[in-house]
């Protein structure tokens, strides 16, 4: 199938953000120790299961806490820190399937653990070529697991950024996604720069049987088939610009002015692309965010919602997900770890 390449002019969304209502529904997490079940140390990822329960991964306690759609504590998953089965050295990301199985990746062990509703270890999926599961993971029903692989290791650079496994057996199927999507990075000295694909995102759009991925170092969203075939490549930012900070050969680092840090698909197929923007104030980066709601085919920007509508976002990185009602969740760790739930009302016309 021929690849369709489309460019989205993000400066010209169809709707003004003033026409969009962003309603805060609830917050899970607290600053004071009133109830330790709602106290997180450092949130690393969030997900929503088939029953719209919220799952929160605390990467310091290496525990997944489950909450109902109205924010009530349900229980927890994981065996804590350790070398044994189901125990974590460095938990990273999580996902849930439609059978109630919770999947949590471990970056150091290079595995994905699967826990059932009783918190029993149901499966251990070892990564292909012992790659580090560095980026996002996602589940399509109960049939496919996708995870972001570590592409900093030289032997993995010819492989795709994302690895796809079959479930429940956990066998490796194929890799997809390409490294080096930003041509302007080629001129940067590899020893004088730091770029990470760990911000790359993937999500399965089950009703439409497609895989949607974004890259942490480019302005590209790709729509792929469930076999990894590229169907459409969408550049949502016409002009990519790299900003540099620090002293050359000492503490210099480069970062894209605009980059995707969160990606999710709403029940109606619309894509939400959370974008981090960076401006320079002297040699200090000033960070802001916006939420771009794209049409089902990804070709049209319906509205660009400024991050201020979601409150004060002080974090550099965070993750977003959505439930079957179209509610949007995002986690923040500053000034204290918490998860926020929102409802976005976008007029049809």
Order of alpha helices (4+ residues) and beta strands (2+ residues): beta-beta-beta-beta-beta-beta-beta-beta-beta-beta-beta-beta-beta-beta-beta-beta-beta-beta-beta-beta-beta-beta-beta-beta-beta-beta-beta
